[in-house]
Amino acid sequence: MPSDAKHERRWQRSMSNRRVRIKSLYVPLVLAAIHRWKGRRLYLVLNTTVL
C-alpha cells in the first residue's frame, strides 16, 4: 500500500538522522505501551538489528 510505504520511508529517514537518539526513544515507547494496555496481555517486539 502506498501510504504504508510512505510511512516506512519517513520512519527510516527519521531513524537515520544523527540528531535522533534512537536508544532514548525505546524507554518512553515501552512505558507508553505498558501504560496504555495495562491489565491486558502485551507482546512487544523491538527490532534492533540496525543498531
Contacts in CASP RR format, 6 or more apart in sequence:
PFRMAT RR
TARGET T0000
AUTHOR 0000-0000-0000
METHOD contacts of the structure
MODEL  1
MPSDAKHERRWQRSMSNRRVRIKSLYVPLVLAAIHRWKGRRLYLVLNTTV
L
14 20 0 8 1.000
15 22 0 8 1.000
15 50 0 8 1.000
22 51 0 8 1.000
23 51 0 8 1.000
26 46 0 8 1.000
30 44 0 8 1.000
33 42 0 8 1.000
33 44 0 8 1.000
34 42 0 8 1.000
END
